[in-house]
């Protein structure tokens, strides 16, 4: 998944060094820069964009790099899939031992991930690419999390109503899974298996006995467009009852639009992640709830697992190639304690 706060990175910033050794050693036959005993593994942690969400994950990489004696560099692409590919390829040329990547397009980046896997140890985080040769996925069960968001909508809107979903892009597998989880929960459908999810088409209105999902609006990580999408939705559907944001910055932008339209309280807001505007919205009573992924542990476990694998410790791999990071539901009654803990993690 994103977000305005005091932690927002400057728009031009796409590489965040975390005490990393940027020199590259010669490639070895089994991939990577080669790590002799006592030499720190070189790892890159590649996000899917620039956002305060990733600052929390970056704090996790710092803690793990220190604990497991590794060098880690966080790379944040500013220009989407092409920029992400460039960052990965440049890192491989420099010589790295491990790559943790959040794929922007699961299917169309299989070749890139496989290319990286032939030269280094590779894991995915946040969003998976299960058809690739990545060694494991680190993150939440996005479909399950989507259903939890759907439950928040039901709590906020027990009488039912019209719902609009907002997201950065639907090429990402995590976005697809979250969206379907929300829809299935609102339609009271059986729980689907994560390995064989059937997806509703994004352009179709989906009607249930109480809830109608009007459509899904994408913004390609353009915050101004995200706000405009919310404004347009309120104009087109005066009886819109709830907005669901699948990425961290979506609900903060929706909230701004709702405030300007003087519809706070009238339109319920359900979010993902822990953007500061969302957390403040929970305190103020303008946001009903959010599903936190706990991204700190995405960064921490990515570095922990890669450092172990690079040193030949395959026991670090989860048996089913999926390390599930538990979600946390945040509402008005627990937001202040959650925010206090989040601030501590960010400073670690």
Phi and psi in degrees as GROMACS dihedral restraints (atoms count N, CA, C in turn):
[ dihedral_restraints ]
;  ai    aj    ak    al  type     phi  dphi    fc
    6     7     8     9     1   159.8    20    10
    7     8     9    10     1   138.7    20    10
    9    10    11    12     1  -103.5    20    10
   10    11    12    13     1   140.8    20    10
   12    13    14    15     1  -176.3    20    10
   13    14    15    16     1  -178.0    20    10
   15    16    17    18     1   -66.5    20    10
   16    17    18    19     1   -10.4    20    10
   18    19    20    21     1   -95.9    20    10
   19    20    21    22     1     5.8    20    10
   21    22    23    24     1   -63.0    20    10
   22    23    24    25     1   132.4    20    10
   24    25    26    27     1   -80.7    20    10
   25    26    27    28     1   150.0    20    10
   27    28    29    30     1   -60.2    20    10
   28    29    30    31     1   147.5    20    10
   30    31    32    33     1   -61.3    20    10
   31    32    33    34     1   -29.2    20    10
   33    34    35    36     1   -81.3    20    10
   34    35    36    37     1    -9.1    20    10
   36    37    38    39     1   -82.6    20    10
   37    38    39    40     1   118.6    20    10
   39    40    41    42     1  -128.8    20    10
   40    41    42    43     1    -3.4    20    10
   42    43    44    45     1  -126.0    20    10
   43    44    45    46     1   120.0    20    10
   45    46    47    48     1  -112.4    20    10
   46    47    48    49     1   101.8    20    10
   48    49    50    51     1   -74.3    20    10
   49    50    51    52     1   138.6    20    10
   51    52    53    54     1  -123.8    20    10
   52    53    54    55     1    63.2    20    10
   54    55    56    57     1    63.8    20    10
   55    56    57    58     1    40.8    20    10
   57    58    59    60     1   -97.0    20    10
   58    59    60    61     1   147.3    20    10
   60    61    62    63     1   -86.7    20    10
   61    62    63    64     1   113.1    20    10
   63    64    65    66     1   -93.8    20    10
   64    65    66    67     1     1.5    20    10
   66    67    68    69     1   -76.2    20    10
   67    68    69    70     1   150.1    20    10
   69    70    71    72     1  -117.0    20    10
   70    71    72    73     1   136.8    20    10
   72    73    74    75     1   -94.5    20    10
   73    74    75    76     1   172.6    20    10
   75    76    77    78     1   -67.8    20    10
   76    77    78    79     1   145.5    20    10
   78    79    80    81     1   -68.3    20    10
   79    80    81    82     1   147.2    20    10
   81    82    83    84     1  -107.3    20    10
   82    83    84    85     1   170.2    20    10
   84    85    86    87     1   -63.4    20    10
   85    86    87    88     1   -34.3    20    10
   87    88    89    90     1   -97.9    20    10
   88    89    90    91     1    19.1    20    10
   90    91    92    93     1    97.6    20    10
   91    92    93    94     1   148.5    20    10
   93    94    95    96     1    91.1    20    10
   94    95    96    97     1  -179.4    20    10
   96    97    98    99     1   -81.4    20    10
   97    98    99   100     1    -8.5    20    10
   99   100   101   102     1    87.7    20    10
  100   101   102   103     1   127.0    20    10
  102   103   104   105     1  -128.8    20    10
  103   104   105   106     1   107.5    20    10
  105   106   107   108     1   -81.8    20    10
  106   107   108   109     1   168.4    20    10
  108   109   110   111     1   -60.2    20    10
  109   110   111   112     1   129.5    20    10
  111   112   113   114     1    90.7    20    10
  112   113   114   115     1   -10.6    20    10
  114   115   116   117     1   -91.3    20    10
  115   116   117   118     1   135.1    20    10
  117   118   119   120     1   -72.2    20    10
  118   119   120   121     1   133.7    20    10
  120   121   122   123     1   -63.6    20    10
  121   122   123   124     1   142.4    20    10
  123   124   125   126     1  -100.8    20    10
  124   125   126   127     1   122.4    20    10
  126   127   128   129     1  -128.4    20    10
  127   128   129   130     1   141.6    20    10
  129   130   131   132     1  -117.1    20    10
  130   131   132   133     1   138.7    20    10
  132   133   134   135     1  -113.7    20    10
  133   134   135   136     1   108.5    20    10
  135   136   137   138     1  -104.2    20    10
  136   137   138   139     1   121.5    20    10
  138   139   140   141     1   -89.6    20    10
  139   140   141   142     1  -178.4    20    10
  141   142   143   144     1  -105.0    20    10
  142   143   144   145     1    10.4    20    10
  144   145   146   147     1   170.5    20    10
  145   146   147   148     1  -173.8    20    10
  147   148   149   150     1  -107.2    20    10
  148   149   150   151     1   122.3    20    10
  150   151   152   153     1  -168.7    20    10
  151   152   153   154     1   148.7    20    10
  153   154   155   156     1   -57.9    20    10
  154   155   156   157     1   -24.7    20    10
  156   157   158   159     1   -51.2    20    10
  157   158   159   160     1   -41.5    20    10
  159   160   161   162     1   -77.0    20    10
  160   161   162   163     1   -17.4    20    10
  162   163   164   165     1   -62.9    20    10
  163   164   165   166     1   -35.1    20    10
  165   166   167   168     1   -68.5    20    10
  166   167   168   169     1   -44.0    20    10
  168   169   170   171     1   -62.2    20    10
  169   170   171   172     1   -38.0    20    10
  171   172   173   174     1   -61.9    20    10
  172   173   174   175     1   -37.1    20    10
  174   175   176   177     1   -61.1    20    10
  175   176   177   178     1   -38.0    20    10
  177   178   179   180     1   -64.7    20    10
  178   179   180   181     1   -38.1    20    10
  180   181   182   183     1   -66.2    20    10
  181   182   183   184     1   -37.4    20    10
  183   184   185   186     1   -63.0    20    10
  184   185   186   187     1   -45.2    20    10
  186   187   188   189     1   -63.1    20    10
  187   188   189   190     1   -43.7    20    10
  189   190   191   192     1   -70.0    20    10
  190   191   192   193     1   -38.9    20    10
  192   193   194   195     1   -59.8    20    10
  193   194   195   196     1   -39.4    20    10
  195   196   197   198     1   -69.5    20    10
  196   197   198   199     1   -44.6    20    10
  198   199   200   201     1   -68.5    20    10
  199   200   201   202     1   -36.6    20    10
  201   202   203   204     1  -108.2    20    10
  202   203   204   205     1    16.5    20    10
  204   205   206   207     1    53.9    20    10
  205   206   207   208     1    58.6    20    10
  207   208   209   210     1  -131.1    20    10
  208   209   210   211     1   158.0    20    10
  210   211   212   213     1  -100.6    20    10
  211   212   213   214     1   130.7    20    10
  213   214   215   216     1  -135.1    20    10
  214   215   216   217     1   139.2    20    10
  216   217   218   219     1  -123.9    20    10
  217   218   219   220     1   131.3    20    10
  219   220   221   222     1   -95.8    20    10
  220   221   222   223     1   125.6    20    10
  222   223   224   225     1  -114.2    20    10
  223   224   225   226     1   125.1    20    10
  225   226   227   228     1  -119.4    20    10
  226   227   228   229     1   106.5    20    10
  228   229   230   231     1   -70.2    20    10
  229   230   231   232     1   134.5    20    10
  231   232   233   234     1   -95.5    20    10
  232   233   234   235     1   -16.0    20    10
  234   235   236   237     1  -125.0    20    10
  235   236   237   238     1    35.1    20    10
  237   238   239   240     1    77.0    20    10
  238   239   240   241     1  -150.5    20    10
  240   241   242   243     1   -64.4    20    10
  241   242   243   244     1   -38.4    20    10
  243   244   245   246     1   -65.3    20    10
  244   245   246   247     1   -42.4    20    10
  246   247   248   249     1   -67.8    20    10
  247   248   249   250     1   -38.3    20    10
  249   250   251   252     1   -62.7    20    10
  250   251   252   253     1   -42.7    20    10
  252   253   254   255     1   -62.6    20    10
  253   254   255   256     1   -42.4    20    10
  255   256   257   258     1   -60.8    20    10
  256   257   258   259     1   -42.9    20    10
  258   259   260   261     1   -63.1    20    10
  259   260   261   262     1   -41.9    20    10
  261   262   263   264     1   -65.7    20    10
  262   263   264   265     1   -46.9    20    10
  264   265   266   267     1   -64.2    20    10
  265   266   267   268     1   -38.2    20    10
  267   268   269   270     1   -64.9    20    10
  268   269   270   271     1   -41.1    20    10
  270   271   272   273     1   -62.4    20    10
  271   272   273   274     1   -40.5    20    10
  273   274   275   276     1   -66.5    20    10
  274   275   276   277     1   -38.2    20    10
  276   277   278   279     1   -65.2    20    10
  277   278   279   280     1   -39.8    20    10
  279   280   281   282     1   -63.5    20    10
  280   281   282   283     1   -31.1    20    10
  282   283   284   285     1    99.4    20    10
  283   284   285   286     1    98.9    20    10
  285   286   287   288     1  -127.6    20    10
  286   287   288   289     1   156.7    20    10
  288   289   290   291     1   -94.0    20    10
  289   290   291   292     1   -24.6    20    10
  291   292   293   294     1  -148.4    20    10
  292   293   294   295     1   145.3    20    10
  294   295   296   297     1  -130.7    20    10
  295   296   297   298     1   126.6    20    10
  297   298   299   300     1  -113.6    20    10
  298   299   300   301     1   121.9    20    10
  300   301   302   303     1  -131.1    20    10
  301   302   303   304     1   142.1    20    10
  303   304   305   306     1  -103.3    20    10
  304   305   306   307     1    98.1    20    10
  306   307   308   309     1   -63.5    20    10
  307   308   309   310     1   134.5    20    10
  309   310   311   312     1   -76.0    20    10
  310   311   312   313     1   -35.3    20    10
  312   313   314   315     1  -136.2    20    10
  313   314   315   316     1   101.3    20    10
  315   316   317   318     1   -55.1    20    10
  316   317   318   319     1   -45.8    20    10
  318   319   320   321     1   -78.0    20    10
  319   320   321   322     1   -41.8    20    10
  321   322   323   324     1   -83.0    20    10
  322   323   324   325     1    -1.2    20    10
  324   325   326   327     1  -112.5    20    10
  325   326   327   328     1    13.8    20    10
  327   328   329   330     1   -59.2    20    10
  328   329   330   331     1   -44.7    20    10
  330   331   332   333     1   -62.2    20    10
  331   332   333   334     1   -40.7    20    10
  333   334   335   336     1   -63.1    20    10
  334   335   336   337     1   -45.7    20    10
  336   337   338   339     1   -65.9    20    10
  337   338   339   340     1   -41.5    20    10
  339   340   341   342     1   -64.3    20    10
  340   341   342   343     1   -38.5    20    10
  342   343   344   345     1   -60.7    20    10
  343   344   345   346     1   -44.9    20    10
  345   346   347   348     1   -64.8    20    10
  346   347   348   349     1   -37.0    20    10
  348   349   350   351     1   -67.7    20    10
  349   350   351   352     1   -22.5    20    10
  351   352   353   354     1   -78.5    20    10
  352   353   354   355     1   -14.3    20    10
  354   355   356   357     1  -116.3    20    10
  355   356   357   358     1   -12.6    20    10
  357   358   359   360     1  -157.1    20    10
  358   359   360   361     1   176.3    20    10
  360   361   362   363     1   -83.3    20    10
  361   362   363   364     1   133.9    20    10
  363   364   365   366     1  -129.8    20    10
  364   365   366   367     1   131.8    20    10
  366   367   368   369     1  -128.1    20    10
  367   368   369   370     1   157.4    20    10
  369   370   371   372     1  -107.3    20    10
  370   371   372   373     1   154.9    20    10
  372   373   374   375     1  -143.4    20    10
  373   374   375   376     1   156.4    20    10
  375   376   377   378     1    69.5    20    10
  376   377   378   379     1   -58.5    20    10
  378   379   380   381     1  -130.7    20    10
  379   380   381   382     1   137.9    20    10
  381   382   383   384     1   -98.0    20    10
  382   383   384   385     1   165.8    20    10
  384   385   386   387     1  -134.8    20    10
  385   386   387   388     1    77.7    20    10
  387   388   389   390     1   -65.0    20    10
  388   389   390   391     1   -18.9    20    10
  390   391   392   393     1   -85.0    20    10
  391   392   393   394     1    -5.4    20    10
  393   394   395   396     1   -87.8    20    10
  394   395   396   397     1  -179.0    20    10
  396   397   398   399     1   -96.3    20    10
  397   398   399   400     1    22.2    20    10
  399   400   401   402     1   -59.6    20    10
  400   401   402   403     1   151.9    20    10
  402   403   404   405     1   -82.1    20    10
  403   404   405   406     1   -31.4    20    10
  405   406   407   408     1  -166.3    20    10
  406   407   408   409     1   167.8    20    10
  408   409   410   411     1  -114.5    20    10
  409   410   411   412     1   134.9    20    10
  411   412   413   414     1  -118.5    20    10
  412   413   414   415     1   116.5    20    10
  414   415   416   417     1   166.3    20    10
  415   416   417   418     1  -172.1    20    10
  417   418   419   420     1   -85.7    20    10
  418   419   420   421     1   164.9    20    10
  420   421   422   423     1   -77.7    20    10
  421   422   423   424     1   100.8    20    10
  423   424   425   426     1   -66.5    20    10
  424   425   426   427     1   -31.3    20    10
  426   427   428   429     1   -68.2    20    10
  427   428   429   430     1   -45.9    20    10
  429   430   431   432     1   -59.4    20    10
  430   431   432   433     1   -42.0    20    10
  432   433   434   435     1   -64.2    20    10
  433   434   435   436     1   -37.4    20    10
  435   436   437   438     1   -61.2    20    10
  436   437   438   439     1   -40.1    20    10
  438   439   440   441     1   -66.0    20    10
  439   440   441   442     1   -36.0    20    10
  441   442   443   444     1   -64.6    20    10
  442   443   444   445     1   -38.5    20    10
  444   445   446   447     1   -64.1    20    10
  445   446   447   448     1   -38.4    20    10
  447   448   449   450     1   -61.4    20    10
  448   449   450   451     1   -37.0    20    10
  450   451   452   453     1   -65.9    20    10
  451   452   453   454     1   -36.3    20    10
  453   454   455   456     1   -63.6    20    10
  454   455   456   457     1   -38.9    20    10
  456   457   458   459     1   -61.4    20    10
  457   458   459   460     1   -43.2    20    10
  459   460   461   462     1   -61.9    20    10
  460   461   462   463     1   -39.9    20    10
  462   463   464   465     1   -66.5    20    10
  463   464   465   466     1   -42.9    20    10
  465   466   467   468     1   -72.9    20    10
  466   467   468   469     1   -27.3    20    10
  468   469   470   471     1  -133.7    20    10
  469   470   471   472     1    63.2    20    10
  471   472   473   474     1   -63.3    20    10
  472   473   474   475     1   -23.0    20    10
  474   475   476   477     1   -82.6    20    10
  475   476   477   478     1    -6.8    20    10
  477   478   479   480     1    91.2    20    10
  478   479   480   481     1  -178.8    20    10
  480   481   482   483     1   148.5    20    10
  481   482   483   484     1  -172.9    20    10
  483   484   485   486     1   -90.9    20    10
  484   485   486   487     1   135.7    20    10
  486   487   488   489     1  -124.9    20    10
  487   488   489   490     1   139.0    20    10
  489   490   491   492     1  -120.0    20    10
  490   491   492   493     1   138.8    20    10
  492   493   494   495     1  -106.8    20    10
  493   494   495   496     1   137.1    20    10
  495   496   497   498     1  -124.6    20    10
  496   497   498   499     1   138.8    20    10
  498   499   500   501     1  -157.7    20    10
  499   500   501   502     1   157.2    20    10
  501   502   503   504     1   -67.7    20    10
  502   503   504   505     1   -56.2    20    10
  504   505   506   507     1  -152.1    20    10
  505   506   507   508     1   148.9    20    10
  507   508   509   510     1  -100.1    20    10
  508   509   510   511     1     2.5    20    10
  510   511   512   513     1   -70.1    20    10
  511   512   513   514     1   -27.0    20    10
  513   514   515   516     1   -73.8    20    10
  514   515   516   517     1   135.7    20    10
  516   517   518   519     1   -62.9    20    10
  517   518   519   520     1   -36.6    20    10
  519   520   521   522     1   -63.4    20    10
  520   521   522   523     1   -37.4    20    10
  522   523   524   525     1   -65.5    20    10
  523   524   525   526     1   -42.6    20    10
  525   526   527   528     1   -61.2    20    10
  526   527   528   529     1   -45.0    20    10
  528   529   530   531     1   -68.9    20    10
  529   530   531   532     1   -41.8    20    10
  531   532   533   534     1   -61.8    20    10
  532   533   534   535     1   -47.7    20    10
  534   535   536   537     1   -57.4    20    10
  535   536   537   538     1   -45.6    20    10
  537   538   539   540     1   -67.3    20    10
  538   539   540   541     1   -34.8    20    10
  540   541   542   543     1   -62.1    20    10
  541   542   543   544     1   -43.9    20    10
  543   544   545   546     1   -59.8    20    10
  544   545   546   547     1   -48.6    20    10
  546   547   548   549     1   -62.3    20    10
  547   548   549   550     1   -48.1    20    10
  549   550   551   552     1   -61.3    20    10
  550   551   552   553     1   -38.7    20    10
  552   553   554   555     1   -66.5    20    10
  553   554   555   556     1   -43.4    20    10
  555   556   557   558     1   -69.0    20    10
  556   557   558   559     1   -29.1    20    10
  558   559   560   561     1   -89.1    20    10
  559   560   561   562     1     1.6    20    10
  561   562   563   564     1    57.2    20    10
  562   563   564   565     1    40.4    20    10
  564   565   566   567     1   -86.9    20    10
  565   566   567   568     1   160.7    20    10
  567   568   569   570     1   -63.3    20    10
  568   569   570   571     1   154.1    20    10
  570   571   572   573     1   -68.7    20    10
  571   572   573   574     1   131.9    20    10
  573   574   575   576     1   -91.8    20    10
  574   575   576   577     1   155.0    20    10
  576   577   578   579     1   -74.5    20    10
  577   578   579   580     1   137.4    20    10
  579   580   581   582     1   -60.4    20    10
  580   581   582   583     1   -27.4    20    10
  582   583   584   585     1   -83.5    20    10
  583   584   585   586     1   -11.6    20    10
  585   586   587   588     1  -144.3    20    10
  586   587   588   589     1    50.6    20    10
  588   589   590   591     1   -74.5    20    10
  589   590   591   592     1   135.4    20    10
  591   592   593   594     1   -99.7    20    10
  592   593   594   595     1   127.2    20    10
  594   595   596   597     1  -103.8    20    10
  595   596   597   598     1   138.5    20    10
  597   598   599   600     1   -76.2    20    10
  598   599   600   601     1   141.7    20    10
  600   601   602   603     1   -63.5    20    10
  601   602   603   604     1   140.1    20    10
  603   604   605   606     1   -67.1    20    10
  604   605   606   607     1   -28.4    20    10
  606   607   608   609     1   -85.8    20    10
  607   608   609   610     1    -6.1    20    10
  609   610   611   612     1   -91.5    20    10
  610   611   612   613     1   141.7    20    10
  612   613   614   615     1   -75.9    20    10
  613   614   615   616     1   135.5    20    10
  615   616   617   618     1  -119.9    20    10
  616   617   618   619     1   116.1    20    10
  618   619   620   621     1  -110.4    20    10
  619   620   621   622     1   134.1    20    10
  621   622   623   624     1  -119.7    20    10
  622   623   624   625     1  -169.1    20    10
  624   625   626   627     1   -69.2    20    10
  625   626   627   628     1   -30.6    20    10
  627   628   629   630     1  -123.6    20    10
  628   629   630   631     1   -30.8    20    10
  630   631   632   633     1  -117.5    20    10
  631   632   633   634     1   144.5    20    10
  633   634   635   636     1  -123.2    20    10
  634   635   636   637     1   121.2    20    10
  636   637   638   639     1   -90.9    20    10
  637   638   639   640     1   107.5    20    10
  639   640   641   642     1   -67.6    20    10
  640   641   642   643     1   -51.9    20    10
  642   643   644   645     1  -170.7    20    10
  643   644   645   646     1   178.3    20    10
  645   646   647   648     1  -120.8    20    10
  646   647   648   649     1   124.0    20    10
  648   649   650   651     1  -104.4    20    10
  649   650   651   652     1   130.9    20    10
  651   652   653   654     1  -108.7    20    10
  652   653   654   655     1   156.9    20    10
  654   655   656   657     1  -136.9    20    10
  655   656   657   658     1    -2.6    20    10
  657   658   659   660     1    53.4    20    10
  658   659   660   661     1    40.5    20    10
  660   661   662   663     1    65.3    20    10
  661   662   663   664     1    21.4    20    10
  663   664   665   666     1   -94.5    20    10
  664   665   666   667     1   107.8    20    10
  666   667   668   669     1   -63.9    20    10
  667   668   669   670     1   -38.1    20    10
  669   670   671   672     1   -63.7    20    10
  670   671   672   673     1   -40.1    20    10
  672   673   674   675     1   -67.8    20    10
  673   674   675   676     1   -36.1    20    10
  675   676   677   678     1   -60.1    20    10
  676   677   678   679     1   -43.3    20    10
  678   679   680   681     1   -66.7    20    10
  679   680   681   682     1   -41.8    20    10
  681   682   683   684     1   -62.4    20    10
  682   683   684   685     1   -37.1    20    10
  684   685   686   687     1   -59.0    20    10
  685   686   687   688     1   -42.1    20    10
  687   688   689   690     1   -66.7    20    10
  688   689   690   691     1   -41.8    20    10
  690   691   692   693     1   -62.4    20    10
  691   692   693   694     1   -45.0    20    10
  693   694   695   696     1   -62.4    20    10
  694   695   696   697     1   -38.7    20    10
  696   697   698   699     1   -63.8    20    10
  697   698   699   700     1   -41.4    20    10
  699   700   701   702     1   -67.2    20    10
  700   701   702   703     1   -33.9    20    10
  702   703   704   705     1   -70.6    20    10
  703   704   705   706     1   -43.5    20    10
  705   706   707   708     1   -73.6    20    10
  706   707   708   709     1   -28.9    20    10
  708   709   710   711     1  -130.9    20    10
  709   710   711   712     1    84.0    20    10
  711   712   713   714     1   -58.6    20    10
  712   713   714   715     1   -22.6    20    10
  714   715   716   717     1   -98.0    20    10
  715   716   717   718     1    17.0    20    10
  717   718   719   720     1   -58.2    20    10
  718   719   720   721     1   129.7    20    10
  720   721   722   723     1  -106.5    20    10
  721   722   723   724     1   -23.7    20    10
  723   724   725   726     1  -153.5    20    10
  724   725   726   727     1   140.6    20    10
  726   727   728   729     1  -115.3    20    10
  727   728   729   730     1   133.7    20    10
  729   730   731   732     1  -117.7    20    10
  730   731   732   733     1   122.6    20    10
  732   733   734   735     1  -104.6    20    10
  733   734   735   736     1   123.2    20    10
  735   736   737   738     1   -86.6    20    10
  736   737   738   739     1   -22.5    20    10
  738   739   740   741     1  -112.4    20    10
  739   740   741   742     1   159.5    20    10
  741   742   743   744     1   -61.3    20    10
  742   743   744   745     1   -34.3    20    10
  744   745   746   747     1   -83.4    20    10
  745   746   747   748     1   -13.3    20    10
  747   748   749   750     1   -61.6    20    10
  748   749   750   751     1   -51.2    20    10
  750   751   752   753     1   -68.6    20    10
  751   752   753   754     1   -38.1    20    10
  753   754   755   756     1   -55.4    20    10
  754   755   756   757     1   -39.3    20    10
  756   757   758   759     1   -70.7    20    10
  757   758   759   760     1   -40.8    20    10
  759   760   761   762     1   -61.1    20    10
  760   761   762   763     1   -40.5    20    10
  762   763   764   765     1   -61.8    20    10
  763   764   765   766     1   -42.0    20    10
  765   766   767   768     1   -60.5    20    10
  766   767   768   769     1   -43.2    20    10
  768   769   770   771     1   -65.2    20    10
  769   770   771   772     1   -40.9    20    10
  771   772   773   774     1   -66.7    20    10
  772   773   774   775     1   -40.5    20    10
  774   775   776   777     1   -61.6    20    10
  775   776   777   778     1   -45.5    20    10
  777   778   779   780     1   -63.8    20    10
  778   779   780   781     1   -32.2    20    10
  780   781   782   783     1   -84.2    20    10
  781   782   783   784     1    -1.1    20    10
  783   784   785   786     1    57.1    20    10
  784   785   786   787     1    45.3    20    10
  786   787   788   789     1  -120.8    20    10
  787   788   789   790     1    19.1    20    10
  789   790   791   792     1   -63.4    20    10
  790   791   792   793     1   134.2    20    10
  792   793   794   795     1    91.1    20    10
  793   794   795   796     1   -34.1    20    10
  795   796   797   798     1   -78.1    20    10
  796   797   798   799     1   -44.4    20    10
  798   799   800   801     1  -101.9    20    10
  799   800   801   802     1   119.5    20    10
  801   802   803   804     1   -78.4    20    10
  802   803   804   805     1   146.2    20    10
  804   805   806   807     1  -124.2    20    10
  805   806   807   808     1   127.5    20    10
  807   808   809   810     1  -125.9    20    10
  808   809   810   811     1   132.0    20    10
  810   811   812   813     1  -125.4    20    10
  811   812   813   814     1   173.0    20    10
  813   814   815   816     1  -117.4    20    10
  814   815   816   817     1   149.9    20    10
  816   817   818   819     1    78.9    20    10
  817   818   819   820     1  -169.8    20    10
  819   820   821   822     1  -129.9    20    10
  820   821   822   823     1    42.3    20    10
  822   823   824   825     1   -58.5    20    10
  823   824   825   826     1   141.3    20    10
  825   826   827   828     1   -63.1    20    10
  826   827   828   829     1   -34.2    20    10
  828   829   830   831     1   -66.0    20    10
  829   830   831   832     1   -35.0    20    10
  831   832   833   834     1   -66.5    20    10
  832   833   834   835     1   -45.2    20    10
  834   835   836   837     1   -63.9    20    10
  835   836   837   838     1   -39.9    20    10
  837   838   839   840     1   -66.4    20    10
  838   839   840   841     1   -35.7    20    10
  840   841   842   843     1   -63.3    20    10
  841   842   843   844     1   -33.9    20    10
  843   844   845   846     1   -66.2    20    10
  844   845   846   847     1   -44.5    20    10
  846   847   848   849     1   -61.9    20    10
  847   848   849   850     1   -41.7    20    10
  849   850   851   852     1   -76.6    20    10
  850   851   852   853     1   -11.6    20    10
  852   853   854   855     1    85.1    20    10
  853   854   855   856     1    10.7    20    10
  855   856   857   858     1   -89.7    20    10
  856   857   858   859     1   -21.3    20    10
  858   859   860   861     1  -115.2    20    10
  859   860   861   862     1   135.7    20    10
  861   862   863   864     1   -79.6    20    10
  862   863   864   865     1   -45.6    20    10
  864   865   866   867     1  -168.9    20    10
  865   866   867   868     1   163.2    20    10
  867   868   869   870     1  -139.9    20    10
  868   869   870   871     1   151.0    20    10
  870   871   872   873     1  -103.2    20    10
  871   872   873   874     1   109.2    20    10
  873   874   875   876     1   -87.8    20    10
  874   875   876   877     1   133.5    20    10
  876   877   878   879     1   -85.4    20    10
  877   878   879   880     1   -14.1    20    10
  879   880   881   882     1    58.4    20    10
  880   881   882   883     1    61.0    20    10
  882   883   884   885     1   -62.5    20    10
  883   884   885   886     1   -21.1    20    10
  885   886   887   888     1   -50.4    20    10
  886   887   888   889     1   -40.9    20    10
  888   889   890   891     1   -79.1    20    10
  889   890   891   892     1   -17.7    20    10
  891   892   893   894     1   -63.1    20    10
  892   893   894   895     1   -48.0    20    10
  894   895   896   897     1   -67.4    20    10
  895   896   897   898     1   -44.5    20    10
  897   898   899   900     1   -60.7    20    10
  898   899   900   901     1   -52.0    20    10
  900   901   902   903     1   -72.1    20    10
  901   902   903   904     1   -29.9    20    10
  903   904   905   906     1   -60.8    20    10
  904   905   906   907     1   -47.1    20    10
  906   907   908   909     1   -69.8    20    10
  907   908   909   910     1   -41.6    20    10
  909   910   911   912     1   -58.8    20    10
  910   911   912   913     1   -49.0    20    10
  912   913   914   915     1   -68.3    20    10
  913   914   915   916     1   -44.8    20    10
  915   916   917   918     1   -63.8    20    10
  916   917   918   919     1   -41.7    20    10
  918   919   920   921     1   -60.4    20    10
  919   920   921   922     1   -41.1    20    10
  921   922   923   924     1   -66.5    20    10
  922   923   924   925     1   -45.6    20    10
  924   925   926   927     1   -62.2    20    10
  925   926   927   928     1   -41.4    20    10
  927   928   929   930     1   -62.9    20    10
  928   929   930   931     1   -31.5    20    10
  930   931   932   933     1   -87.0    20    10
  931   932   933   934     1     5.5    20    10
  933   934   935   936     1    90.1    20    10
  934   935   936   937     1    10.4    20    10
  936   937   938   939     1   -96.0    20    10
  937   938   939   940     1    89.0    20    10
  939   940   941   942     1   -75.8    20    10
  940   941   942   943     1    -8.6    20    10
  942   943   944   945     1   -66.4    20    10
  943   944   945   946     1   -14.9    20    10
  945   946   947   948     1   -72.1    20    10
  946   947   948   949     1   -18.6    20    10
  948   949   950   951     1   -72.8    20    10
  949   950   951   952     1   133.4    20    10
  951   952   953   954     1   -63.0    20    10
  952   953   954   955     1   144.7    20    10
  954   955   956   957     1   -57.9    20    10
  955   956   957   958     1   -38.7    20    10
  957   958   959   960     1  -100.0    20    10
  958   959   960   961     1    15.2    20    10
  960   961   962   963     1    61.8    20    10
  961   962   963   964     1    26.7    20    10
  963   964   965   966     1  -141.9    20    10
  964   965   966   967     1   111.2    20    10
  966   967   968   969     1   -96.8    20    10
  967   968   969   970     1   103.9    20    10
  969   970   971   972     1   -83.0    20    10
  970   971   972   973     1   120.5    20    10
  972   973   974   975     1   -90.6    20    10
  973   974   975   976     1   122.0    20    10
  975   976   977   978     1   -62.5    20    10
  976   977   978   979     1   144.8    20    10
  978   979   980   981     1   -85.3    20    10
  979   980   981   982     1   164.1    20    10
  981   982   983   984     1  -134.2    20    10
  982   983   984   985     1   127.2    20    10
  984   985   986   987     1   -88.6    20    10
  985   986   987   988     1   125.0    20    10
  987   988   989   990     1  -116.8    20    10
  988   989   990   991     1   126.1    20    10
  990   991   992   993     1  -133.2    20    10
  991   992   993   994     1  -174.6    20    10
  993   994   995   996     1   -58.3    20    10
  994   995   996   997     1   -33.6    20    10
  996   997   998   999     1   -76.6    20    10
  997   998   999  1000     1   -16.5    20    10
  999  1000  1001  1002     1  -127.7    20    10
 1000  1001  1002  1003     1     6.9    20    10
 1002  1003  1004  1005     1   -67.2    20    10
 1003  1004  1005  1006     1   -37.8    20    10
 1005  1006  1007  1008     1   -67.9    20    10
 1006  1007  1008  1009     1   -40.7    20    10
 1008  1009  1010  1011     1   -66.0    20    10
 1009  1010  1011  1012     1   -39.7    20    10
 1011  1012  1013  1014     1   -62.4    20    10
 1012  1013  1014  1015     1   -44.7    20    10
 1014  1015  1016  1017     1   -65.5    20    10
 1015  1016  1017  1018     1   -39.2    20    10
 1017  1018  1019  1020     1   -60.8    20    10
 1018  1019  1020  1021     1   -45.3    20    10
 1020  1021  1022  1023     1   -66.3    20    10
 1021  1022  1023  1024     1   -38.6    20    10
 1023  1024  1025  1026     1   -61.1    20    10
 1024  1025  1026  1027     1   -42.1    20    10
 1026  1027  1028  1029     1   -61.9    20    10
 1027  1028  1029  1030     1   -37.9    20    10
 1029  1030  1031  1032     1   -65.0    20    10
 1030  1031  1032  1033     1   -42.6    20    10
 1032  1033  1034  1035     1   -64.2    20    10
 1033  1034  1035  1036     1   -40.5    20    10
 1035  1036  1037  1038     1   -62.5    20    10
 1036  1037  1038  1039     1   -29.1    20    10
 1038  1039  1040  1041     1   -89.7    20    10
 1039  1040  1041  1042     1    -5.1    20    10
